[in-house]
Amino acid sequence: MLTWLTANAGTIIVSAAVLAVAALAARSLLRAKKQGKSSCGCGCSSCAMGGQCHKK
């Protein structure tokens, strides 16, 4: 088992880093959605579907 871990250490480290970045991005998007913010970063005033996303 230790031999396999040492042979694949680079792949394991890179995979863990990519997974961590993806988890942080998902967390950020979920927090923004809960706060009612737009996911695209721009306002809804210029969006053709602005009235459909956030009904009042």
N, C-alpha and C positions, 0 to 999 in steps of 0.2 A: 504494500500500500504506500509506503514512504517513497519507494522508487517511482511509482506512478505520479505522486504529488510533485516530486522534484522535476520529473520530466515534463510536466504540464503546468508548472508554476506560472509561467508567463501568460498562458491562456486563462488560467484561473483568475489571476490578478486583473487582467484587462476585462474579462467578463464581469467581475465584481464591480469594477469601476463603471462600466457601461450600465449595469443594472442599477447602481446607486444614482447615476445621473438621470436615468429614466424615472426612477421613483421620486426624485426631487422635482422633476418637471411635472409629473402627474399630481403631486401634492400641491404645487403652486397653482395649477389649473383648477383643482378642486376648491382651494381656498378662494380664488378669485370668483369662481362661480357662486360660492356660498355668500360672498359679499355683494353679489349682483353686478360685478364688473364684466365688461365685454372681454371675450377671449381674444379678439383680434387686435386690441390695443387702441383702436380709433373709436370715435364716438358713433352713436347710432343715428345721428342727425343726417348723415350723408349716405346711410345704408338704405337700399331699396326694401329690405326686409326688416327694418328697424322696429316697426310696430308689431311684428309677429314674434319676435324673440322675448320681449319683456312686456307682457300685457299688464295693464294697470288695473 
